[in-house]
Amino acid sequence: MTQNSHYSLLDKIDSPEDLRALPESSLEQLAGELRAFLLASVSQSGGHFAAGLGSVELTIALHYLYQTPEDRIVWDVGHQAYPHKILTGRKDRLHTIRKWEGLAPFPKRA
């Protein structure tokens, strides 16, 4: 799902450092791309996405302002963490959630 022209900013992000390198003026566009990617991915794998959609801007802001991963983020439920997983190098595996040996649907410390 990467390298799609609809994800021109999102495709450049594999870590919080990549996110922090973006100008603040591009964060609204990034939120739209992240939301579209989340909808496309979860519609393939199944599962809940409302909590993730609700945490898109929050996730971007937390990673943009804090020095993650040194600064820790605790998510209330796993579905809120989907945008976090996308922005931290697991974007290409999000479609494997809920599949055998796929990406964990819930936060894991590892």
Biopython code that builds the backbone (N, CA, C, O; Angstrom):
import numpy as np
from Bio.PDB.StructureBuilder import StructureBuilder

atoms = [
    (1, "MET", "N", (0.801, -1.191, 0.000)),
    (1, "MET", "CA", (0.000, 0.000, 0.000)),
    (1, "MET", "C", (0.851, 1.265, 0.000)),
    (1, "MET", "O", (0.315, 2.359, -0.176)),
    (2, "THR", "N", (2.131, 1.144, 0.189)),
    (2, "THR", "CA", (2.984, 2.322, 0.164)),
    (2, "THR", "C", (3.320, 2.689, -1.265)),
    (2, "THR", "O", (2.923, 2.005, -2.208)),
    (3, "GLN", "N", (4.051, 3.767, -1.410)),
    (3, "GLN", "CA", (4.437, 4.305, -2.709)),
    (3, "GLN", "C", (3.213, 4.652, -3.541)),
    (3, "GLN", "O", (3.258, 4.553, -4.767)),
    (4, "ASN", "N", (2.139, 5.048, -2.914)),
    (4, "ASN", "CA", (0.917, 5.471, -3.581)),
    (4, "ASN", "C", (0.929, 6.991, -3.597)),
    (4, "ASN", "O", (1.268, 7.609, -2.588)),
    (5, "SER", "N", (0.573, 7.603, -4.702)),
    (5, "SER", "CA", (0.613, 9.057, -4.797)),
    (5, "SER", "C", (-0.298, 9.728, -3.775)),
    (5, "SER", "O", (-0.121, 10.908, -3.475)),
    (6, "HIS", "N", (-1.258, 9.002, -3.244)),
    (6, "HIS", "CA", (-2.146, 9.564, -2.226)),
    (6, "HIS", "C", (-1.452, 9.709, -0.881)),
    (6, "HIS", "O", (-1.976, 10.374, 0.013)),
    (7, "TYR", "N", (-0.292, 9.104, -0.722)),
    (7, "TYR", "CA", (0.428, 9.103, 0.546)),
    (7, "TYR", "C", (1.805, 9.743, 0.390)),
    (7, "TYR", "O", (2.800, 9.186, 0.854)),
    (8, "SER", "N", (1.871, 10.891, -0.250)),
    (8, "SER", "CA", (3.164, 11.506, -0.554)),
    (8, "SER", "C", (3.961, 11.848, 0.698)),
    (8, "SER", "O", (5.187, 11.743, 0.681)),
    (9, "LEU", "N", (3.317, 12.246, 1.766)),
    (9, "LEU", "CA", (4.023, 12.518, 3.024)),
    (9, "LEU", "C", (4.194, 11.246, 3.849)),
    (9, "LEU", "O", (5.278, 10.969, 4.362)),
    (10, "LEU", "N", (3.136, 10.494, 3.969)),
    (10, "LEU", "CA", (3.164, 9.296, 4.801)),
    (10, "LEU", "C", (4.215, 8.302, 4.329)),
    (10, "LEU", "O", (4.836, 7.630, 5.153)),
    (11, "ASP", "N", (4.424, 8.198, 3.045)),
    (11, "ASP", "CA", (5.422, 7.264, 2.515)),
    (11, "ASP", "C", (6.848, 7.650, 2.892)),
    (11, "ASP", "O", (7.763, 6.838, 2.757)),
    (12, "LYS", "N", (7.044, 8.865, 3.357)),
    (12, "LYS", "CA", (8.380, 9.318, 3.765)),
    (12, "LYS", "C", (8.652, 9.060, 5.251)),
    (12, "LYS", "O", (9.746, 9.342, 5.740)),
    (13, "ILE", "N", (7.665, 8.527, 5.962)),
    (13, "ILE", "CA", (7.796, 8.394, 7.414)),
    (13, "ILE", "C", (7.901, 6.934, 7.828)),
    (13, "ILE", "O", (6.984, 6.141, 7.613)),
    (14, "ASP", "N", (9.033, 6.600, 8.424)),
    (14, "ASP", "CA", (9.245, 5.272, 8.997)),
    (14, "ASP", "C", (9.620, 5.357, 10.467)),
    (14, "ASP", "O", (9.833, 4.333, 11.116)),
    (15, "SER", "N", (9.703, 6.565, 10.991)),
    (15, "SER", "CA", (10.108, 6.743, 12.386)),
    (15, "SER", "C", (9.636, 8.114, 12.869)),
    (15, "SER", "O", (9.310, 8.982, 12.059)),
    (16, "PRO", "N", (9.600, 8.305, 14.183)),
    (16, "PRO", "CA", (9.255, 9.624, 14.709)),
    (16, "PRO", "C", (10.232, 10.713, 14.242)),
    (16, "PRO", "O", (9.839, 11.868, 14.084)),
    (17, "GLU", "N", (11.492, 10.350, 14.024)),
    (17, "GLU", "CA", (12.465, 11.332, 13.538)),
    (17, "GLU", "C", (12.057, 11.862, 12.158)),
    (17, "GLU", "O", (12.179, 13.055, 11.880)),
    (18, "ASP", "N", (11.571, 10.955, 11.299)),
    (18, "ASP", "CA", (11.101, 11.374, 9.978)),
    (18, "ASP", "C", (9.924, 12.336, 10.110)),
    (18, "ASP", "O", (9.835, 13.320, 9.376)),
    (19, "LEU", "N", (9.030, 12.053, 11.039)),
    (19, "LEU", "CA", (7.873, 12.907, 11.269)),
    (19, "LEU", "C", (8.323, 14.297, 11.739)),
    (19, "LEU", "O", (7.832, 15.311, 11.243)),
    (20, "ARG", "N", (9.247, 14.336, 12.685)),
    (20, "ARG", "CA", (9.705, 15.615, 13.222)),
    (20, "ARG", "C", (10.471, 16.442, 12.185)),
    (20, "ARG", "O", (10.640, 17.648, 12.371)),
    (21, "ALA", "N", (10.929, 15.829, 11.116)),
    (21, "ALA", "CA", (11.635, 16.556, 10.062)),
    (21, "ALA", "C", (10.677, 17.322, 9.142)),
    (21, "ALA", "O", (11.104, 18.191, 8.381)),
    (22, "LEU", "N", (9.402, 16.999, 9.215)),
    (22, "LEU", "CA", (8.415, 17.694, 8.381)),
    (22, "LEU", "C", (8.146, 19.094, 8.928)),
    (22, "LEU", "O", (8.217, 19.311, 10.138)),
    (23, "PRO", "N", (7.839, 20.036, 8.052)),
    (23, "PRO", "CA", (7.420, 21.349, 8.557)),
    (23, "PRO", "C", (6.041, 21.240, 9.212)),
    (23, "PRO", "O", (5.199, 20.456, 8.775)),
    (24, "GLU", "N", (5.827, 22.009, 10.229)),
    (24, "GLU", "CA", (4.552, 21.968, 10.956)),
    (24, "GLU", "C", (3.365, 22.211, 10.017)),
    (24, "GLU", "O", (2.280, 21.673, 10.236)),
    (25, "SER", "N", (3.569, 23.008, 8.988)),
    (25, "SER", "CA", (2.483, 23.326, 8.056)),
    (25, "SER", "C", (1.998, 22.110, 7.262)),
    (25, "SER", "O", (0.923, 22.168, 6.664)),
    (26, "SER", "N", (2.751, 21.022, 7.240)),
    (26, "SER", "CA", (2.354, 19.832, 6.487)),
    (26, "SER", "C", (1.634, 18.790, 7.341)),
    (26, "SER", "O", (1.212, 17.754, 6.826)),
    (27, "LEU", "N", (1.493, 19.053, 8.630)),
    (27, "LEU", "CA", (0.922, 18.041, 9.522)),
    (27, "LEU", "C", (-0.560, 17.777, 9.253)),
    (27, "LEU", "O", (-1.024, 16.652, 9.439)),
    (28, "GLU", "N", (-1.294, 18.775, 8.826)),
    (28, "GLU", "CA", (-2.713, 18.560, 8.515)),
    (28, "GLU", "C", (-2.850, 17.619, 7.314)),
    (28, "GLU", "O", (-3.700, 16.729, 7.316)),
    (29, "GLN", "N", (-2.023, 17.815, 6.300)),
    (29, "GLN", "CA", (-2.036, 16.915, 5.140)),
    (29, "GLN", "C", (-1.643, 15.504, 5.567)),
    (29, "GLN", "O", (-2.246, 14.527, 5.123)),
    (30, "LEU", "N", (-0.642, 15.398, 6.420)),
    (30, "LEU", "CA", (-0.214, 14.091, 6.916)),
    (30, "LEU", "C", (-1.360, 13.399, 7.640)),
    (30, "LEU", "O", (-1.562, 12.198, 7.458)),
    (31, "ALA", "N", (-2.108, 14.121, 8.448)),
    (31, "ALA", "CA", (-3.245, 13.533, 9.168)),
    (31, "ALA", "C", (-4.264, 12.964, 8.184)),
    (31, "ALA", "O", (-4.800, 11.880, 8.414)),
    (32, "GLY", "N", (-4.536, 13.669, 7.106)),
    (32, "GLY", "CA", (-5.465, 13.165, 6.102)),
    (32, "GLY", "C", (-4.952, 11.896, 5.439)),
    (32, "GLY", "O", (-5.711, 10.950, 5.224)),
    (33, "GLU", "N", (-3.669, 11.876, 5.117)),
    (33, "GLU", "CA", (-3.073, 10.687, 4.502)),
    (33, "GLU", "C", (-3.076, 9.507, 5.473)),
    (33, "GLU", "O", (-3.358, 8.374, 5.084)),
    (34, "LEU", "N", (-2.761, 9.782, 6.730)),
    (34, "LEU", "CA", (-2.739, 8.727, 7.744)),
    (34, "LEU", "C", (-4.128, 8.141, 7.937)),
    (34, "LEU", "O", (-4.287, 6.926, 8.056)),
    (35, "ARG", "N", (-5.124, 9.000, 7.969)),
    (35, "ARG", "CA", (-6.510, 8.542, 8.123)),
    (35, "ARG", "C", (-6.928, 7.687, 6.916)),
    (35, "ARG", "O", (-7.546, 6.637, 7.093)),
    (36, "ALA", "N", (-6.604, 8.119, 5.711)),
    (36, "ALA", "CA", (-6.950, 7.364, 4.504)),
    (36, "ALA", "C", (-6.244, 6.007, 4.486)),
    (36, "ALA", "O", (-6.843, 4.994, 4.123)),
    (37, "PHE", "N", (-4.974, 5.994, 4.877)),
    (37, "PHE", "CA", (-4.222, 4.740, 4.914)),
    (37, "PHE", "C", (-4.821, 3.789, 5.942)),
    (37, "PHE", "O", (-4.960, 2.594, 5.682)),
    (38, "LEU", "N", (-5.172, 4.316, 7.096)),
    (38, "LEU", "CA", (-5.772, 3.501, 8.150)),
    (38, "LEU", "C", (-7.081, 2.883, 7.678)),
    (38, "LEU", "O", (-7.312, 1.692, 7.887)),
    (39, "LEU", "N", (-7.928, 3.665, 7.053)),
    (39, "LEU", "CA", (-9.198, 3.144, 6.531)),
    (39, "LEU", "C", (-8.969, 2.055, 5.489)),
    (39, "LEU", "O", (-9.633, 1.018, 5.516)),
    (40, "ALA", "N", (-8.035, 2.284, 4.574)),
    (40, "ALA", "CA", (-7.761, 1.299, 3.522)),
    (40, "ALA", "C", (-7.200, 0.013, 4.113)),
    (40, "ALA", "O", (-7.580, -1.078, 3.688)),
    (41, "SER", "N", (-6.311, 0.125, 5.078)),
    (41, "SER", "CA", (-5.678, -1.060, 5.673)),
    (41, "SER", "C", (-6.656, -1.869, 6.505)),
    (41, "SER", "O", (-6.753, -3.086, 6.347)),
    (42, "VAL", "N", (-7.378, -1.202, 7.387)),
    (42, "VAL", "CA", (-8.288, -1.917, 8.278)),
    (42, "VAL", "C", (-9.474, -2.486, 7.505)),
    (42, "VAL", "O", (-10.043, -3.498, 7.914)),
    (43, "SER", "N", (-9.851, -1.862, 6.411)),
    (43, "SER", "CA", (-10.945, -2.422, 5.620)),
    (43, "SER", "C", (-10.538, -3.751, 4.980)),
    (43, "SER", "O", (-11.400, -4.571, 4.664)),
    (44, "GLN", "N", (-9.246, -3.969, 4.787)),
    (44, "GLN", "CA", (-8.753, -5.238, 4.250)),
    (44, "GLN", "C", (-8.634, -6.304, 5.334)),
    (44, "GLN", "O", (-8.991, -7.462, 5.116)),
    (45, "SER", "N", (-8.135, -5.911, 6.497)),
    (45, "SER", "CA", (-7.842, -6.892, 7.546)),
    (45, "SER", "C", (-9.004, -7.099, 8.508)),
    (45, "SER", "O", (-9.052, -8.110, 9.209)),
    (46, "GLY", "N", (-9.925, -6.170, 8.551)),
    (46, "GLY", "CA", (-11.012, -6.240, 9.513)),
    (46, "GLY", "C", (-10.567, -5.663, 10.840)),
    (46, "GLY", "O", (-9.379, -5.427, 11.061)),
    (47, "GLY", "N", (-11.504, -5.444, 11.700)),
    (47, "GLY", "CA", (-11.173, -4.904, 13.016)),
    (47, "GLY", "C", (-11.779, -3.531, 13.228)),
    (47, "GLY", "O", (-12.486, -2.993, 12.376)),
    (48, "HIS", "N", (-11.482, -2.993, 14.376)),
    (48, "HIS", "CA", (-12.028, -1.698, 14.773)),
    (48, "HIS", "C", (-11.089, -0.589, 14.327)),
    (48, "HIS", "O", (-9.871, -0.713, 14.457)),
    (49, "PHE", "N", (-11.644, 0.483, 13.807)),
    (49, "PHE", "CA", (-10.783, 1.582, 13.402)),
    (49, "PHE", "C", (-11.236, 2.930, 13.939)),
    (49, "PHE", "O", (-10.540, 3.926, 13.743)),
    (50, "ALA", "N", (-12.380, 2.993, 14.609)),
    (50, "ALA", "CA", (-12.877, 4.278, 15.101)),
    (50, "ALA", "C", (-11.913, 4.896, 16.116)),
    (50, "ALA", "O", (-11.652, 6.098, 16.064)),
    (51, "ALA", "N", (-11.389, 4.099, 17.026)),
    (51, "ALA", "CA", (-10.463, 4.636, 18.025)),
    (51, "ALA", "C", (-9.188, 5.142, 17.364)),
    (51, "ALA", "O", (-8.645, 6.169, 17.772)),
    (52, "GLY", "N", (-8.706, 4.434, 16.352)),
    (52, "GLY", "CA", (-7.516, 4.873, 15.625)),
    (52, "GLY", "C", (-7.771, 6.153, 14.856)),
    (52, "GLY", "O", (-6.917, 7.038, 14.821)),
    (53, "LEU", "N", (-8.945, 6.259, 14.236)),
    (53, "LEU", "CA", (-9.282, 7.486, 13.515)),
    (53, "LEU", "C", (-9.352, 8.665, 14.475)),
    (53, "LEU", "O", (-8.968, 9.783, 14.132)),
    (54, "GLY", "N", (-9.843, 8.404, 15.672)),
    (54, "GLY", "CA", (-9.950, 9.457, 16.677)),
    (54, "GLY", "C", (-8.620, 9.878, 17.271)),
    (54, "GLY", "O", (-8.523, 10.945, 17.877)),
    (55, "SER", "N", (-7.594, 9.057, 17.107)),
    (55, "SER", "CA", (-6.299, 9.389, 17.699)),
    (55, "SER", "C", (-5.253, 9.820, 16.675)),
    (55, "SER", "O", (-4.076, 9.934, 17.018)),
    (56, "VAL", "N", (-5.648, 10.060, 15.437)),
    (56, "VAL", "CA", (-4.681, 10.429, 14.389)),
    (56, "VAL", "C", (-3.937, 11.712, 14.745)),
    (56, "VAL", "O", (-2.708, 11.712, 14.819)),
    (57, "GLU", "N", (-4.665, 12.804, 14.967)),
    (57, "GLU", "CA", (-4.006, 14.079, 15.269)),
    (57, "GLU", "C", (-3.229, 14.014, 16.581)),
    (57, "GLU", "O", (-2.134, 14.566, 16.690)),
    (58, "LEU", "N", (-3.798, 13.342, 17.567)),
    (58, "LEU", "CA", (-3.107, 13.189, 18.847)),
    (58, "LEU", "C", (-1.783, 12.450, 18.666)),
    (58, "LEU", "O", (-0.762, 12.852, 19.225)),
    (59, "THR", "N", (-1.803, 11.385, 17.895)),
    (59, "THR", "CA", (-0.594, 10.595, 17.661)),
    (59, "THR", "C", (0.470, 11.427, 16.954)),
    (59, "THR", "O", (1.640, 11.403, 17.335)),
    (60, "ILE", "N", (0.065, 12.152, 15.939)),
    (60, "ILE", "CA", (1.015, 13.012, 15.226)),
    (60, "ILE", "C", (1.602, 14.048, 16.175)),
    (60, "ILE", "O", (2.813, 14.266, 16.189)),
    (61, "ALA", "N", (0.750, 14.683, 16.962)),
    (61, "ALA", "CA", (1.226, 15.716, 17.894)),
    (61, "ALA", "C", (2.189, 15.145, 18.930)),
    (61, "ALA", "O", (3.223, 15.751, 19.213)),
    (62, "LEU", "N", (1.861, 13.985, 19.499)),
    (62, "LEU", "CA", (2.737, 13.390, 20.505)),
    (62, "LEU", "C", (4.114, 13.070, 19.940)),
    (62, "LEU", "O", (5.133, 13.364, 20.566)),
    (63, "HIS", "N", (4.142, 12.471, 18.764)),
    (63, "HIS", "CA", (5.429, 12.132, 18.152)),
    (63, "HIS", "C", (6.175, 13.372, 17.667)),
    (63, "HIS", "O", (7.406, 13.378, 17.645)),
    (64, "TYR", "N", (5.465, 14.398, 17.288)),
    (64, "TYR", "CA", (6.084, 15.615, 16.776)),
    (64, "TYR", "C", (6.710, 16.436, 17.910)),
    (64, "TYR", "O", (7.775, 17.031, 17.742)),
    (65, "LEU", "N", (6.039, 16.461, 19.059)),
    (65, "LEU", "CA", (6.485, 17.317, 20.160)),
    (65, "LEU", "C", (7.383, 16.618, 21.171)),
    (65, "LEU", "O", (8.241, 17.253, 21.784)),
    (66, "TYR", "N", (7.194, 15.334, 21.346)),
    (66, "TYR", "CA", (8.009, 14.598, 22.317)),
    (66, "TYR", "C", (9.124, 13.851, 21.605)),
    (66, "TYR", "O", (9.078, 13.656, 20.390)),
    (67, "GLN", "N", (10.103, 13.444, 22.351)),
    (67, "GLN", "CA", (11.253, 12.724, 21.798)),
    (67, "GLN", "C", (11.026, 11.221, 21.901)),
    (67, "GLN", "O", (11.744, 10.514, 22.609)),
    (68, "THR", "N", (10.023, 10.755, 21.188)),
    (68, "THR", "CA", (9.753, 9.327, 21.163)),
    (68, "THR", "C", (10.816, 8.659, 20.307)),
    (68, "THR", "O", (11.234, 9.254, 19.314)),
    (69, "PRO", "N", (11.260, 7.497, 20.624)),
    (69, "PRO", "CA", (10.748, 6.562, 21.622)),
    (69, "PRO", "C", (11.310, 6.749, 23.034)),
    (69, "PRO", "O", (10.899, 6.038, 23.951)),
    (70, "GLU", "N", (12.243, 7.694, 23.228)),
    (70, "GLU", "CA", (12.745, 7.897, 24.597)),
    (70, "GLU", "C", (11.611, 8.308, 25.532)),
    (70, "GLU", "O", (11.499, 7.778, 26.637)),
    (71, "ASP", "N", (10.779, 9.234, 25.105)),
    (71, "ASP", "CA", (9.579, 9.587, 25.858)),
    (71, "ASP", "C", (8.534, 8.524, 25.536)),
    (71, "ASP", "O", (8.273, 8.239, 24.367)),
    (72, "ARG", "N", (7.953, 7.953, 26.548)),
    (72, "ARG", "CA", (7.017, 6.835, 26.371)),
    (72, "ARG", "C", (5.588, 7.325, 26.199)),
    (72, "ARG", "O", (5.184, 8.339, 26.769)),
    (73, "ILE", "N", (4.841, 6.588, 25.408)),
    (73, "ILE", "CA", (3.412, 6.834, 25.194)),
    (73, "ILE", "C", (2.671, 5.581, 25.635)),
    (73, "ILE", "O", (3.059, 4.467, 25.284)),
    (74, "VAL", "N", (1.605, 5.763, 26.405)),
    (74, "VAL", "CA", (0.769, 4.649, 26.838)),
    (74, "VAL", "C", (-0.594, 4.822, 26.187)),
    (74, "VAL", "O", (-1.236, 5.863, 26.326)),
    (75, "TRP", "N", (-1.027, 3.788, 25.475)),
    (75, "TRP", "CA", (-2.311, 3.827, 24.790)),
    (75, "TRP", "C", (-3.352, 3.103, 25.635)),
    (75, "TRP", "O", (-3.049, 2.084, 26.255)),
    (76, "ASP", "N", (-4.574, 3.624, 25.664)),
    (76, "ASP", "CA", (-5.663, 3.057, 26.438)),
    (76, "ASP", "C", (-6.097, 1.713, 25.855)),
    (76, "ASP", "O", (-6.267, 0.742, 26.592)),
    (77, "VAL", "N", (-6.273, 1.656, 24.553)),
    (77, "VAL", "CA", (-6.657, 0.414, 23.883)),
    (77, "VAL", "C", (-5.795, 0.252, 22.635)),
    (77, "VAL", "O", (-5.272, 1.230, 22.100)),
    (78, "GLY", "N", (-5.654, -0.976, 22.181)),
    (78, "GLY", "CA", (-4.808, -1.256, 21.037)),
    (78, "GLY", "C", (-5.220, -0.545, 19.774)),
    (78, "GLY", "O", (-4.369, -0.171, 18.967)),
    (79, "HIS", "N", (-6.518, -0.349, 19.585)),
    (79, "HIS", "CA", (-6.992, 0.270, 18.355)),
    (79, "HIS", "C", (-6.566, 1.737, 18.261)),
    (79, "HIS", "O", (-6.432, 2.273, 17.161)),
    (80, "GLN", "N", (-6.354, 2.388, 19.407)),
    (80, "GLN", "CA", (-5.851, 3.755, 19.403)),
    (80, "GLN", "C", (-4.413, 3.804, 18.897)),
    (80, "GLN", "O", (-3.960, 4.840, 18.411)),
    (81, "ALA", "N", (-3.709, 2.709, 19.008)),
    (81, "ALA", "CA", (-2.290, 2.669, 18.657)),
    (81, "ALA", "C", (-2.034, 2.391, 17.179)),
    (81, "ALA", "O", (-0.875, 2.399, 16.762)),
    (82, "TYR", "N", (-3.044, 2.149, 16.383)),
    (82, "TYR", "CA", (-2.812, 1.876, 14.964)),
    (82, "TYR", "C", (-2.065, 3.020, 14.279)),
    (82, "TYR", "O", (-1.104, 2.751, 13.559)),
    (83, "PRO", "N", (-2.460, 4.288, 14.468)),
    (83, "PRO", "CA", (-1.681, 5.369, 13.853)),
    (83, "PRO", "C", (-0.233, 5.396, 14.347)),
    (83, "PRO", "O", (0.684, 5.696, 13.582)),
    (84, "HIS", "N", (-0.039, 5.086, 15.608)),
    (84, "HIS", "CA", (1.313, 5.008, 16.179)),
    (84, "HIS", "C", (2.129, 3.933, 15.459)),
    (84, "HIS", "O", (3.292, 4.157, 15.121)),
    (85, "LYS", "N", (1.533, 2.789, 15.228)),
    (85, "LYS", "CA", (2.239, 1.703, 14.531)),
    (85, "LYS", "C", (2.606, 2.123, 13.113)),
    (85, "LYS", "O", (3.690, 1.798, 12.627)),
    (86, "ILE", "N", (1.717, 2.835, 12.457)),
    (86, "ILE", "CA", (1.971, 3.287, 11.095)),
    (86, "ILE", "C", (3.153, 4.257, 11.056)),
    (86, "ILE", "O", (3.996, 4.182, 10.162)),
    (87, "LEU", "N", (3.208, 5.157, 12.023)),
    (87, "LEU", "CA", (4.261, 6.183, 12.042)),
    (87, "LEU", "C", (5.592, 5.681, 12.604)),
    (87, "LEU", "O", (6.592, 6.399, 12.568)),
    (88, "THR", "N", (5.607, 4.467, 13.115)),
    (88, "THR", "CA", (6.842, 3.953, 13.729)),
    (88, "THR", "C", (7.376, 2.726, 12.991)),
    (88, "THR", "O", (7.869, 1.781, 13.607)),
    (89, "GLY", "N", (7.271, 2.756, 11.687)),
    (89, "GLY", "CA", (7.926, 1.749, 10.879)),
    (89, "GLY", "C", (7.169, 0.459, 10.626)),
    (89, "GLY", "O", (7.740, -0.493, 10.095)),
    (90, "ARG", "N", (5.902, 0.406, 10.993)),
    (90, "ARG", "CA", (5.135, -0.827, 10.778)),
    (90, "ARG", "C", (4.008, -0.644, 9.777)),
    (90, "ARG", "O", (3.093, -1.463, 9.698)),
    (91, "LYS", "N", (4.082, 0.424, 9.024)),
    (91, "LYS", "CA", (3.044, 0.759, 8.035)),
    (91, "LYS", "C", (2.829, -0.377, 7.034)),
    (91, "LYS", "O", (1.690, -0.718, 6.715)),
    (92, "ASP", "N", (3.909, -0.955, 6.547)),
    (92, "ASP", "CA", (3.801, -2.010, 5.536)),
    (92, "ASP", "C", (3.248, -3.315, 6.081)),
    (92, "ASP", "O", (2.901, -4.210, 5.310)),
    (93, "ARG", "N", (3.159, -3.436, 7.415)),
    (93, "ARG", "CA", (2.635, -4.662, 8.018)),
    (93, "ARG", "C", (1.251, -4.482, 8.631)),
    (93, "ARG", "O", (0.683, -5.440, 9.156)),
    (94, "LEU", "N", (0.703, -3.280, 8.574)),
    (94, "LEU", "CA", (-0.589, -3.048, 9.221)),
    (94, "LEU", "C", (-1.673, -3.960, 8.663)),
    (94, "LEU", "O", (-2.563, -4.376, 9.406)),
    (95, "HIS", "N", (-1.621, -4.277, 7.392)),
    (95, "HIS", "CA", (-2.640, -5.143, 6.788)),
    (95, "HIS", "C", (-2.579, -6.573, 7.335)),
    (95, "HIS", "O", (-3.485, -7.365, 7.074)),
    (96, "THR", "N", (-1.529, -6.919, 8.089)),
    (96, "THR", "CA", (-1.405, -8.276, 8.644)),
    (96, "THR", "C", (-2.042, -8.409, 10.023)),
    (96, "THR", "O", (-2.052, -9.501, 10.592)),
    (97, "ILE", "N", (-2.574, -7.318, 10.567)),
    (97, "ILE", "CA", (-3.253, -7.397, 11.865)),
    (97, "ILE", "C", (-4.401, -8.391, 11.744)),
    (97, "ILE", "O", (-5.118, -8.407, 10.744)),
    (98, "ARG", "N", (-4.567, -9.216, 12.769)),
    (98, "ARG", "CA", (-5.614, -10.235, 12.829)),
    (98, "ARG", "C", (-5.338, -11.416, 11.909)),
    (98, "ARG", "O", (-6.242, -12.201, 11.622)),
    (99, "LYS", "N", (-4.092, -11.552, 11.442)),
    (99, "LYS", "CA", (-3.701, -12.695, 10.624)),
    (99, "LYS", "C", (-2.610, -13.476, 11.351)),
    (99, "LYS", "O", (-1.895, -12.924, 12.187)),
    (100, "TRP", "N", (-2.487, -14.759, 11.029)),
    (100, "TRP", "CA", (-1.498, -15.625, 11.651)),
    (100, "TRP", "C", (-0.100, -15.014, 11.500)),
    (100, "TRP", "O", (0.333, -14.711, 10.388)),
    (101, "GLU", "N", (0.590, -14.839, 12.604)),
    (101, "GLU", "CA", (1.933, -14.272, 12.680)),
    (101, "GLU", "C", (2.012, -12.841, 12.142)),
    (101, "GLU", "O", (3.081, -12.367, 11.757)),
    (102, "GLY", "N", (0.884, -12.176, 12.125)),
    (102, "GLY", "CA", (0.838, -10.781, 11.674)),
    (102, "GLY", "C", (1.186, -9.817, 12.791)),
    (102, "GLY", "O", (1.534, -10.222, 13.900)),
    (103, "LEU", "N", (1.087, -8.557, 12.484)),
    (103, "LEU", "CA", (1.327, -7.505, 13.451)),
    (103, "LEU", "C", (0.324, -7.615, 14.588)),
    (103, "LEU", "O", (-0.864, -7.830, 14.350)),
    (104, "ALA", "N", (0.789, -7.471, 15.811)),
    (104, "ALA", "CA", (-0.084, -7.594, 16.983)),
    (104, "ALA", "C", (-1.153, -6.492, 16.956)),
    (104, "ALA", "O", (-0.822, -5.329, 16.725)),
    (105, "PRO", "N", (-2.411, -6.831, 17.186)),
    (105, "PRO", "CA", (-3.456, -5.819, 17.184)),
    (105, "PRO", "C", (-3.464, -4.971, 18.463)),
    (105, "PRO", "O", (-4.116, -3.929, 18.520)),
    (106, "PHE", "N", (-2.744, -5.423, 19.470)),
    (106, "PHE", "CA", (-2.694, -4.695, 20.725)),
    (106, "PHE", "C", (-1.268, -4.256, 21.006)),
    (106, "PHE", "O", (-0.325, -4.875, 20.513)),
    (107, "PRO", "N", (-1.093, -3.195, 21.791)),
    (107, "PRO", "CA", (0.266, -2.746, 22.108)),
    (107, "PRO", "C", (1.055, -3.831, 22.840)),
    (107, "PRO", "O", (0.538, -4.522, 23.718)),
    (108, "LYS", "N", (2.297, -3.954, 22.457)),
    (108, "LYS", "CA", (3.224, -4.876, 23.114)),
    (108, "LYS", "C", (4.489, -4.099, 23.450)),
    (108, "LYS", "O", (4.987, -3.324, 22.633)),
    (109, "ARG", "N", (4.998, -4.309, 24.641)),
    (109, "ARG", "CA", (6.205, -3.573, 25.033)),
    (109, "ARG", "C", (7.384, -3.881, 24.121)),
    (109, "ARG", "O", (8.234, -3.020, 23.895)),
    (110, "ALA", "N", (7.442, -5.070, 23.607)),
    (110, "ALA", "CA", (8.551, -5.451, 22.714)),
    (110, "ALA", "C", (8.431, -4.722, 21.418)),
    (110, "ALA", "O", (9.265, -4.901, 20.530)),
]
sb = StructureBuilder()
sb.init_structure("model")
sb.init_model(0)
sb.init_chain("A")
sb.init_seg("    ")
for serial, (resi, resn, name, xyz) in enumerate(atoms, 1):
    if name == "N":
        sb.init_residue(resn, " ", resi, " ")
    sb.init_atom(name, np.array(xyz, "f"), 0.0, 1.0, " ", f" {name:<3s}", serial, name[0])
structure = sb.get_structure()
